[in-house]
Amino acid sequence: MRFGNLGANVLVNDLEAPAADAVTQCLGGDDKAVANYDSVLEGQKIVDAAMNKWGRVDILVNNAGIILDSSFAKMAQQQWDDVYKVHLEGTMRVTKASWGIMQEQELDALSISRRRRCKLQHTANVMAPLAKSQMTEGLLEKKLNEKLTPDSVAAFVAHESCDRSGNVYEVGGGWAAQTRWQQLHGVAFFFER
């Protein structure tokens, strides 16, 4: 909703029509937003819907996700496959479908609830968001849900100074921090066989 409130046209994609329709109406209906109900595994259909409506794609935010709450020992192969397909393959398919369009438009804003810089000067970073959503409903305490709004994550992603690239950010509740995998000095050790 943040991008829509800033004046952008928004394609709202959700498998659940009532959720997508509600957001679309909040953003002003058909003039500024359009609902789409395709799976992220059908990334081309999602991008085609935006192209058919507005003739361009300026920003891509991939934030589809599912939680199939099960311990590793009890997790069925199909549960693993479903999570993998939505989180990884879905992200790739929507990004791949929009890549050529954004390349032709010479855009510099690619967001993937995860983003990264490439030769084309697109910015791309990974966002590790903490926010209330359909996916996290029931997992967080009520007090936290009130503070961890989706808009508190979107504000960081949509901010005009968000020009860094190739990073991982933990974002939520009006707080953001760059995270990284860091190697310390280490210790050399030798052993005899």
PyRosetta script that sets phi, psi and omega in degrees:
from pyrosetta import init, pose_from_sequence

init()
pose = pose_from_sequence("MRFGNLGANVLVNDLEAPAADAVTQCLGGDDKAVANYDSVLEGQKIVDAAMNKWGRVDILVNNAGIILDSSFAKMAQQQWDDVYKVHLEGTMRVTKASWGIMQEQELDALSISRRRRCKLQHTANVMAPLAKSQMTEGLLEKKLNEKLTPDSVAAFVAHESCDRSGNVYEVGGGWAAQTRWQQLHGVAFFFER")
pose.set_psi(1, -28.4)
pose.set_omega(1, -177.3)
pose.set_phi(2, -57.8)
pose.set_psi(2, -46.3)
pose.set_omega(2, -179.6)
pose.set_phi(3, -63.0)
pose.set_psi(3, -39.9)
pose.set_omega(3, 177.3)
pose.set_phi(4, -63.3)
pose.set_psi(4, -41.4)
pose.set_omega(4, 178.5)
pose.set_phi(5, -66.9)
pose.set_psi(5, -21.4)
pose.set_omega(5, 176.7)
pose.set_phi(6, -89.5)
pose.set_psi(6, 2.2)
pose.set_omega(6, 175.3)
pose.set_phi(7, 105.3)
pose.set_psi(7, -1.8)
pose.set_omega(7, -179.3)
pose.set_phi(8, -77.8)
pose.set_psi(8, 150.3)
pose.set_omega(8, 167.9)
pose.set_phi(9, -77.6)
pose.set_psi(9, 138.8)
pose.set_omega(9, -172.9)
pose.set_phi(10, -130.4)
pose.set_psi(10, 129.7)
pose.set_omega(10, 169.0)
pose.set_phi(11, -94.2)
pose.set_psi(11, 119.2)
pose.set_omega(11, -179.0)
pose.set_phi(12, -98.3)
pose.set_psi(12, 112.8)
pose.set_omega(12, -178.0)
pose.set_phi(13, -108.5)
pose.set_psi(13, 125.3)
pose.set_omega(13, 177.2)
pose.set_phi(14, -155.9)
pose.set_psi(14, 139.7)
pose.set_omega(14, 177.7)
pose.set_phi(15, -65.7)
pose.set_psi(15, -25.7)
pose.set_omega(15, -179.3)
pose.set_phi(16, -94.9)
pose.set_psi(16, 110.6)
pose.set_omega(16, -176.4)
pose.set_phi(17, -55.8)
pose.set_psi(17, -44.6)
pose.set_omega(17, -178.7)
pose.set_phi(18, -58.0)
pose.set_psi(18, -39.0)
pose.set_omega(18, 179.9)
pose.set_phi(19, -67.1)
pose.set_psi(19, -47.7)
pose.set_omega(19, 179.7)
pose.set_phi(20, -64.0)
pose.set_psi(20, -41.7)
pose.set_omega(20, -179.9)
pose.set_phi(21, -64.2)
pose.set_psi(21, -39.9)
pose.set_omega(21, -179.7)
pose.set_phi(22, -63.7)
pose.set_psi(22, -44.5)
pose.set_omega(22, 179.0)
pose.set_phi(23, -65.2)
pose.set_psi(23, -41.7)
pose.set_omega(23, 179.2)
pose.set_phi(24, -58.6)
pose.set_psi(24, -43.9)
pose.set_omega(24, 179.4)
pose.set_phi(25, -66.0)
pose.set_psi(25, -40.2)
pose.set_omega(25, 178.1)
pose.set_phi(26, -61.1)
pose.set_psi(26, -29.5)
pose.set_omega(26, -178.5)
pose.set_phi(27, -88.3)
pose.set_psi(27, 1.1)
pose.set_omega(27, 175.8)
pose.set_phi(28, 111.3)
pose.set_psi(28, 10.5)
pose.set_omega(28, 176.5)
pose.set_phi(29, 75.0)
pose.set_psi(29, -157.6)
pose.set_omega(29, -171.4)
pose.set_phi(30, -58.7)
pose.set_psi(30, -23.0)
pose.set_omega(30, -179.4)
pose.set_phi(31, -68.2)
pose.set_psi(31, -40.7)
pose.set_omega(31, -173.9)
pose.set_phi(32, -112.8)
pose.set_psi(32, -16.2)
pose.set_omega(32, -175.8)
pose.set_phi(33, -147.1)
pose.set_psi(33, 150.7)
pose.set_omega(33, 176.5)
pose.set_phi(34, -136.6)
pose.set_psi(34, 139.0)
pose.set_omega(34, 179.3)
pose.set_phi(35, -89.8)
pose.set_psi(35, 145.9)
pose.set_omega(35, 177.4)
pose.set_phi(36, -140.6)
pose.set_psi(36, 142.0)
pose.set_omega(36, -173.5)
pose.set_phi(37, -119.9)
pose.set_psi(37, 17.3)
pose.set_omega(37, -178.7)
pose.set_phi(38, -77.6)
pose.set_psi(38, 152.1)
pose.set_omega(38, 174.2)
pose.set_phi(39, -70.4)
pose.set_psi(39, 148.5)
pose.set_omega(39, 176.0)
pose.set_phi(40, -63.0)
pose.set_psi(40, -17.7)
pose.set_omega(40, 175.1)
pose.set_phi(41, -70.4)
pose.set_psi(41, -13.3)
pose.set_omega(41, 174.1)
pose.set_phi(42, -108.0)
pose.set_psi(42, 49.7)
pose.set_omega(42, -174.9)
pose.set_phi(43, -51.6)
pose.set_psi(43, -38.1)
pose.set_omega(43, -179.1)
pose.set_phi(44, -62.3)
pose.set_psi(44, -38.3)
pose.set_omega(44, 179.4)
pose.set_phi(45, -64.1)
pose.set_psi(45, -38.4)
pose.set_omega(45, 179.9)
pose.set_phi(46, -65.2)
pose.set_psi(46, -48.6)
pose.set_omega(46, 179.9)
pose.set_phi(47, -65.6)
pose.set_psi(47, -39.9)
pose.set_omega(47, 177.6)
pose.set_phi(48, -59.5)
pose.set_psi(48, -37.8)
pose.set_omega(48, 179.3)
pose.set_phi(49, -61.9)
pose.set_psi(49, -41.9)
pose.set_omega(49, 177.5)
pose.set_phi(50, -66.9)
pose.set_psi(50, -43.3)
pose.set_omega(50, 180.0)
pose.set_phi(51, -64.3)
pose.set_psi(51, -40.6)
pose.set_omega(51, 178.9)
pose.set_phi(52, -64.6)
pose.set_psi(52, -33.3)
pose.set_omega(52, -178.2)
pose.set_phi(53, -81.9)
pose.set_psi(53, -46.0)
pose.set_omega(53, -171.6)
pose.set_phi(54, -121.8)
pose.set_psi(54, -11.4)
pose.set_omega(54, 178.5)
pose.set_phi(55, 76.4)
pose.set_psi(55, 12.6)
pose.set_omega(55, 179.8)
pose.set_phi(56, -164.1)
pose.set_psi(56, 161.9)
pose.set_omega(56, 172.7)
pose.set_phi(57, -131.9)
pose.set_psi(57, 115.5)
pose.set_omega(57, -177.8)
pose.set_phi(58, -98.2)
pose.set_psi(58, -36.6)
pose.set_omega(58, -177.2)
pose.set_phi(59, -138.0)
pose.set_psi(59, 138.7)
pose.set_omega(59, 175.9)
pose.set_phi(60, -121.6)
pose.set_psi(60, 124.7)
pose.set_omega(60, 173.7)
pose.set_phi(61, -118.5)
pose.set_psi(61, 110.7)
pose.set_omega(61, 176.5)
pose.set_phi(62, -93.8)
pose.set_psi(62, 108.5)
pose.set_omega(62, 178.4)
pose.set_phi(63, -133.7)
pose.set_psi(63, 23.1)
pose.set_omega(63, 177.9)
pose.set_phi(64, -69.0)
pose.set_psi(64, 141.8)
pose.set_omega(64, 177.8)
pose.set_phi(65, -165.3)
pose.set_psi(65, 157.4)
pose.set_omega(65, 175.1)
pose.set_phi(66, -138.3)
pose.set_psi(66, 152.4)
pose.set_omega(66, 172.8)
pose.set_phi(67, -121.4)
pose.set_psi(67, 123.1)
pose.set_omega(67, 173.4)
pose.set_phi(68, -113.9)
pose.set_psi(68, 88.4)
pose.set_omega(68, -169.6)
pose.set_phi(69, -66.4)
pose.set_psi(69, 106.8)
pose.set_omega(69, -179.7)
pose.set_phi(70, -158.5)
pose.set_psi(70, 143.5)
pose.set_omega(70, 176.4)
pose.set_phi(71, -69.0)
pose.set_psi(71, 157.4)
pose.set_omega(71, -178.2)
pose.set_phi(72, -57.1)
pose.set_psi(72, -41.3)
pose.set_omega(72, -178.1)
pose.set_phi(73, -63.3)
pose.set_psi(73, -30.9)
pose.set_omega(73, -177.4)
pose.set_phi(74, -98.3)
pose.set_psi(74, -5.5)
pose.set_omega(74, -175.6)
pose.set_phi(75, -69.6)
pose.set_psi(75, 128.8)
pose.set_omega(75, 176.1)
pose.set_phi(76, -81.5)
pose.set_psi(76, 154.7)
pose.set_omega(76, 179.3)
pose.set_phi(77, -56.5)
pose.set_psi(77, -39.6)
pose.set_omega(77, -179.0)
pose.set_phi(78, -63.3)
pose.set_psi(78, -36.2)
pose.set_omega(78, 177.0)
pose.set_phi(79, -62.0)
pose.set_psi(79, -47.4)
pose.set_omega(79, 178.5)
pose.set_phi(80, -59.0)
pose.set_psi(80, -46.9)
pose.set_omega(80, -178.8)
pose.set_phi(81, -60.1)
pose.set_psi(81, -41.6)
pose.set_omega(81, -179.3)
pose.set_phi(82, -64.2)
pose.set_psi(82, -44.5)
pose.set_omega(82, 179.1)
pose.set_phi(83, -63.9)
pose.set_psi(83, -46.5)
pose.set_omega(83, 179.2)
pose.set_phi(84, -58.4)
pose.set_psi(84, -46.6)
pose.set_omega(84, -176.9)
pose.set_phi(85, -62.9)
pose.set_psi(85, -43.7)
pose.set_omega(85, -178.9)
pose.set_phi(86, -69.9)
pose.set_psi(86, -52.3)
pose.set_omega(86, -173.1)
pose.set_phi(87, -70.6)
pose.set_psi(87, -44.2)
pose.set_omega(87, -176.1)
pose.set_phi(88, -97.1)
pose.set_psi(88, -57.2)
pose.set_omega(88, -176.2)
pose.set_phi(89, -66.8)
pose.set_psi(89, -39.4)
pose.set_omega(89, 178.3)
pose.set_phi(90, -62.1)
pose.set_psi(90, -42.8)
pose.set_omega(90, 177.2)
pose.set_phi(91, -59.8)
pose.set_psi(91, -45.1)
pose.set_omega(91, 179.6)
pose.set_phi(92, -62.7)
pose.set_psi(92, -43.8)
pose.set_omega(92, -174.4)
pose.set_phi(93, -67.0)
pose.set_psi(93, -41.4)
pose.set_omega(93, 178.9)
pose.set_phi(94, -70.0)
pose.set_psi(94, -41.3)
pose.set_omega(94, 178.3)
pose.set_phi(95, -63.1)
pose.set_psi(95, -45.3)
pose.set_omega(95, 179.7)
pose.set_phi(96, -60.1)
pose.set_psi(96, -41.4)
pose.set_omega(96, -179.1)
pose.set_phi(97, -65.9)
pose.set_psi(97, -31.0)
pose.set_omega(97, -178.1)
pose.set_phi(98, -94.5)
pose.set_psi(98, -13.9)
pose.set_omega(98, -172.5)
pose.set_phi(99, -57.0)
pose.set_psi(99, -53.1)
pose.set_omega(99, -178.2)
pose.set_phi(100, -62.6)
pose.set_psi(100, -37.7)
pose.set_omega(100, 179.1)
pose.set_phi(101, -63.1)
pose.set_psi(101, -48.8)
pose.set_omega(101, -179.0)
pose.set_phi(102, -67.2)
pose.set_psi(102, -32.9)
pose.set_omega(102, 177.4)
pose.set_phi(103, -64.3)
pose.set_psi(103, -46.2)
pose.set_omega(103, 178.9)
pose.set_phi(104, -63.6)
pose.set_psi(104, -34.3)
pose.set_omega(104, -179.4)
pose.set_phi(105, -82.3)
pose.set_psi(105, -5.5)
pose.set_omega(105, -178.4)
pose.set_phi(106, 53.1)
pose.set_psi(106, 49.1)
pose.set_omega(106, -178.7)
pose.set_phi(107, -87.7)
pose.set_psi(107, 157.3)
pose.set_omega(107, 179.4)
pose.set_phi(108, -124.0)
pose.set_psi(108, 26.3)
pose.set_omega(108, 179.4)
pose.set_phi(109, -131.8)
pose.set_psi(109, 97.9)
pose.set_omega(109, 174.3)
pose.set_phi(110, -120.2)
pose.set_psi(110, 121.2)
pose.set_omega(110, 179.4)
pose.set_phi(111, -121.1)
pose.set_psi(111, 138.0)
pose.set_omega(111, 179.0)
pose.set_phi(112, -133.4)
pose.set_psi(112, 83.6)
pose.set_omega(112, -177.5)
pose.set_phi(113, -0.8)
pose.set_psi(113, 17.4)
pose.set_omega(113, -174.5)
pose.set_phi(114, -170.0)
pose.set_psi(114, 122.0)
pose.set_omega(114, -178.6)
pose.set_phi(115, -137.0)
pose.set_psi(115, 153.7)
pose.set_omega(115, 179.4)
pose.set_phi(116, -156.0)
pose.set_psi(116, 142.4)
pose.set_omega(116, -178.0)
pose.set_phi(117, -79.5)
pose.set_psi(117, 144.1)
pose.set_omega(117, 179.1)
pose.set_phi(118, -139.3)
pose.set_psi(118, -177.2)
pose.set_omega(118, -176.1)
pose.set_phi(119, -55.7)
pose.set_psi(119, -26.1)
pose.set_omega(119, -174.7)
pose.set_phi(120, -85.1)
pose.set_psi(120, 6.5)
pose.set_omega(120, -179.6)
pose.set_phi(121, 70.2)
pose.set_psi(121, 18.1)
pose.set_omega(121, 172.6)
pose.set_phi(122, -72.8)
pose.set_psi(122, 144.2)
pose.set_omega(122, 170.5)
pose.set_phi(123, -94.1)
pose.set_psi(123, 143.4)
pose.set_omega(123, -179.9)
pose.set_phi(124, -153.0)
pose.set_psi(124, 124.9)
pose.set_omega(124, 178.6)
pose.set_phi(125, -132.7)
pose.set_psi(125, 163.4)
pose.set_omega(125, 173.8)
pose.set_phi(126, -100.1)
pose.set_psi(126, 129.8)
pose.set_omega(126, 175.4)
pose.set_phi(127, -107.3)
pose.set_psi(127, 127.9)
pose.set_omega(127, 172.0)
pose.set_phi(128, -104.7)
pose.set_psi(128, 87.1)
pose.set_omega(128, -172.3)
pose.set_phi(129, -81.3)
pose.set_psi(129, 147.0)
pose.set_omega(129, 171.2)
pose.set_phi(130, -124.6)
pose.set_psi(130, 103.1)
pose.set_omega(130, -177.5)
pose.set_phi(131, -155.0)
pose.set_psi(131, 153.8)
pose.set_omega(131, 175.4)
pose.set_phi(132, -67.3)
pose.set_psi(132, 133.9)
pose.set_omega(132, 176.8)
pose.set_phi(133, -155.6)
pose.set_psi(133, 175.9)
pose.set_omega(133, 175.3)
pose.set_phi(134, -57.8)
pose.set_psi(134, -36.3)
pose.set_omega(134, -177.0)
pose.set_phi(135, -69.1)
pose.set_psi(135, -36.0)
pose.set_omega(135, -175.9)
pose.set_phi(136, -98.0)
pose.set_psi(136, -1.2)
pose.set_omega(136, -178.6)
pose.set_phi(137, -56.2)
pose.set_psi(137, 130.4)
pose.set_omega(137, -179.9)
pose.set_phi(138, 89.4)
pose.set_psi(138, -9.3)
pose.set_omega(138, -179.6)
pose.set_phi(139, -93.3)
pose.set_psi(139, -24.2)
pose.set_omega(139, -176.6)
pose.set_phi(140, -111.9)
pose.set_psi(140, 152.6)
pose.set_omega(140, 176.3)
pose.set_phi(141, -65.5)
pose.set_psi(141, 153.3)
pose.set_omega(141, -176.5)
pose.set_phi(142, -57.0)
pose.set_psi(142, -42.5)
pose.set_omega(142, 179.9)
pose.set_phi(143, -59.8)
pose.set_psi(143, -40.9)
pose.set_omega(143, 179.0)
pose.set_phi(144, -68.0)
pose.set_psi(144, -40.5)
pose.set_omega(144, 179.0)
pose.set_phi(145, -56.6)
pose.set_psi(145, -36.8)
pose.set_omega(145, -179.1)
pose.set_phi(146, -67.3)
pose.set_psi(146, -32.4)
pose.set_omega(146, -178.0)
pose.set_phi(147, -90.2)
pose.set_psi(147, -29.2)
pose.set_omega(147, -174.8)
pose.set_phi(148, -95.9)
pose.set_psi(148, 68.1)
pose.set_omega(148, -178.7)
pose.set_phi(149, -83.2)
pose.set_psi(149, 151.8)
pose.set_omega(149, 175.6)
pose.set_phi(150, -57.0)
pose.set_psi(150, -32.5)
pose.set_omega(150, -179.0)
pose.set_phi(151, -65.3)
pose.set_psi(151, -27.0)
pose.set_omega(151, 179.0)
pose.set_phi(152, -69.9)
pose.set_psi(152, -22.0)
pose.set_omega(152, 173.8)
pose.set_phi(153, -86.8)
pose.set_psi(153, -45.0)
pose.set_omega(153, -178.0)
pose.set_phi(154, -60.7)
pose.set_psi(154, -33.3)
pose.set_omega(154, 179.7)
pose.set_phi(155, -59.0)
pose.set_psi(155, -37.5)
pose.set_omega(155, 178.7)
pose.set_phi(156, -70.8)
pose.set_psi(156, -46.8)
pose.set_omega(156, -177.3)
pose.set_phi(157, -64.6)
pose.set_psi(157, -38.4)
pose.set_omega(157, -174.7)
pose.set_phi(158, -87.7)
pose.set_psi(158, -9.1)
pose.set_omega(158, -175.7)
pose.set_phi(159, -65.1)
pose.set_psi(159, 137.7)
pose.set_omega(159, -175.6)
pose.set_phi(160, -62.4)
pose.set_psi(160, -21.7)
pose.set_omega(160, 179.7)
pose.set_phi(161, -88.1)
pose.set_psi(161, 3.8)
pose.set_omega(161, 179.9)
pose.set_phi(162, -79.9)
pose.set_psi(162, 74.0)
pose.set_omega(162, -175.4)
pose.set_phi(163, -113.8)
pose.set_psi(163, 5.2)
pose.set_omega(163, 178.0)
pose.set_phi(164, -74.8)
pose.set_psi(164, 161.7)
pose.set_omega(164, -176.9)
pose.set_phi(165, -148.4)
pose.set_psi(165, 151.7)
pose.set_omega(165, 177.1)
pose.set_phi(166, 79.4)
pose.set_psi(166, 21.4)
pose.set_omega(166, -175.6)
pose.set_phi(167, -117.7)
pose.set_psi(167, 167.9)
pose.set_omega(167, 173.7)
pose.set_phi(168, -116.6)
pose.set_psi(168, 129.7)
pose.set_omega(168, 179.9)
pose.set_phi(169, -123.9)
pose.set_psi(169, 135.7)
pose.set_omega(169, 169.6)
pose.set_phi(170, -95.4)
pose.set_psi(170, 124.3)
pose.set_omega(170, -171.8)
pose.set_phi(171, -135.7)
pose.set_psi(171, 136.4)
pose.set_omega(171, 174.8)
pose.set_phi(172, 170.6)
pose.set_psi(172, 148.1)
pose.set_omega(172, 175.3)
pose.set_phi(173, 61.8)
pose.set_psi(173, 30.3)
pose.set_omega(173, -179.2)
pose.set_phi(174, 78.9)
pose.set_psi(174, 15.8)
pose.set_omega(174, -178.4)
pose.set_phi(175, -127.2)
pose.set_psi(175, 141.5)
pose.set_omega(175, 176.8)
pose.set_phi(176, -143.4)
pose.set_psi(176, 142.2)
pose.set_omega(176, 177.1)
pose.set_phi(177, -144.9)
pose.set_psi(177, 139.3)
pose.set_omega(177, 174.4)
pose.set_phi(178, -76.0)
pose.set_psi(178, 134.6)
pose.set_omega(178, 176.7)
pose.set_phi(179, -113.6)
pose.set_psi(179, 158.0)
pose.set_omega(179, 179.0)
pose.set_phi(180, -157.9)
pose.set_psi(180, 159.7)
pose.set_omega(180, 174.0)
pose.set_phi(181, -94.4)
pose.set_psi(181, 121.8)
pose.set_omega(181, -172.0)
pose.set_phi(182, -125.7)
pose.set_psi(182, 136.7)
pose.set_omega(182, 177.2)
pose.set_phi(183, -101.2)
pose.set_psi(183, 129.9)
pose.set_omega(183, 176.9)
pose.set_phi(184, -89.5)
pose.set_psi(184, -172.3)
pose.set_omega(184, -174.9)
pose.set_phi(185, -57.4)
pose.set_psi(185, -41.0)
pose.set_omega(185, -178.9)
pose.set_phi(186, 82.3)
pose.set_psi(186, 171.9)
pose.set_omega(186, -178.4)
pose.set_phi(187, -131.4)
pose.set_psi(187, 132.3)
pose.set_omega(187, 175.3)
pose.set_phi(188, -90.1)
pose.set_psi(188, 132.7)
pose.set_omega(188, 177.2)
pose.set_phi(189, -138.0)
pose.set_psi(189, 149.9)
pose.set_omega(189, -177.3)
pose.set_phi(190, -126.7)
pose.set_psi(190, 146.7)
pose.set_omega(190, 177.6)
pose.set_phi(191, -140.4)
pose.set_psi(191, 152.9)
pose.set_omega(191, 179.2)
pose.set_phi(192, -97.6)
pose.set_psi(192, 146.2)
pose.set_omega(192, 178.8)
pose.set_phi(193, -89.5)
pose.dump_pdb("model.pdb")
